[in-house]
C-alpha cells in the first residue's frame, strides 16, 4: 500500500504551475493533504476547480473535442495536448 509520505513526496517533487492532482478519497490521501495544502500555499501555489484552471490558461472547455481527454498543457507555450480515450 502507498503511504501518506509517498504521496506527499511524489506530489512535492513533481509540482509545476497548472498541475492537476487527482487523489482518491482514503485515509492516506487525507493525511497527505493535511501536509500538502499548507506547504503548497507556502510555495505560492493556489487551488482551483478545473474550469477555473482552464479559464486561467485561456482554454474554453467547450472546445475540447469529444472522444479525447486533455493530457496536459505545455509549459513552453500553453498548447493543449490531447490523447484519445
PyMOL commands that set and color helices and strands:
alter all, ss='L'
color gray80, all
select helices_A, chain A and resi 4-13+27-42+50-56+61-63
alter helices_A, ss='H'
color red, helices_A
select strands_A, chain A and resi 68-73+80-84
alter strands_A, ss='S'
color yellow, strands_A
deselect
rebuild
show_as cartoon
